[in-house]
Amino acid sequence: MEVLIDTQTCSNPLNCYLCLERCPEKVFGTQPRTPRQPGALAQDWVIFPVFASQCTGCLECIEFCPRRAITVLPQSNYRKLRALLSLIREILFGKKTAWSWK
């Protein structure tokens, strides 16, 4: 599954946390939107899909998001094929080569 989050709509995830709590696969994580200054607390946080490949498509996150900031899409065949080709390339050549798919 492909998990998309509208970070403009989900403006204060630390006060909500519903997607993090409700997701049975623990797909989501938080991080500061901008780098933290030494000795200061980070202020501007965002939620992002840390483990999107673990998403089963149960849609719990969408159901409980009060701002409707989350979209879950089935992974396209093109993306699956691209991931498979990248894996085959790494197995065959042991590293990324000059010819890559973007």
Buried (B, 14 or more C-beta within 10 A) or exposed (E): BBBEBEBEEBBEBEEBEBBBEBBEBEBBEBEEEEEEEEEEEBEEBBBBBBEBEBBEEBEBBBEBBEBEBBEBEEBEEEEEEBEEEEEEBEEEEEEEEEEEEE
